[in-house]
Amino acid sequence: RTSIAYVNQESFLFKDTIASNICFSLDEVDKDLAKKYATLSDVDKDIEEFNEGYDTLVGERGVTVSGGQKQRISIARAFLKEAPILIMDDSLSAVDIITEEQILKQVRELRKDKTTILIAHRISTLKTLDKIIVLENGELNGIGTHESLLENNEIYKREVKLQELEKEEGEDNEN
């Protein structure tokens, strides 16, 4: 267990301060480390806006913060652990695309030479990964890069097109 850091879609926060939640894997709270990893997970600015900052008490299961903030605090906790294996199970679903890109950039930099498994439905999350595994109904349907799957995998191609259409529809509705 010490070799794995895990962040899931429904991130769990303890009824404690934000700093304590981020520093969970440490024996003592280190606010400088909490701030460093909160910055890397793009949640520092949000935390600084709270009246108590890193000393803000998080309600039971994190009810005092938004879903995206909860996910990013959990990502900061996982980054701080610096485990050889990081599993991110749809843990960027509650953040916008720009924030997602910032966090993925940090994942690439922080996790060099370490194993990172990203489980996601959003193609934007998957595009830059070294290897993408496509599953359908629990069965392996393809393995490859974004480009190779676009060429050779009908399920992946269909999902890319669907998400592009959803994006276009959303942009049309904004105008």
HELIX and SHEET records of a PDB file:
HELIX    1   1 ILE A   18  ILE A   22  1                                   5    
HELIX    2   2 LYS A   31  LEU A   40  1                                  10    
HELIX    3   3 ASP A   44  GLU A   49  1                                   6    
HELIX    4   4 GLY A   53  ASP A   55  5                                   3    
HELIX    5   5 GLU A   60  GLY A   62  5                                   3    
HELIX    6   6 GLY A   67  LYS A   81  1                                  15    
HELIX    7   7 ILE A   97  LEU A  110  1                                  14    
HELIX    8   8 ILE A  123  LEU A  126  1                                   4    
HELIX    9   9 HIS A  146  ASN A  152  1                                   7    
HELIX   10  10 GLU A  154  GLU A  174  1                                  21    
SHEET    1   A 3 ILE A   4  ASN A   8  0                                        
SHEET    2   A 3 ILE A  85  ASP A  89  1                                        
SHEET    3   A 3 THR A 115  ILE A 119  1                                        
SHEET    1   B 2 ILE A 132  GLU A 136  0                                        
SHEET    2   B 2 GLU A 139  GLY A 144 -1                                        
END                                                                             
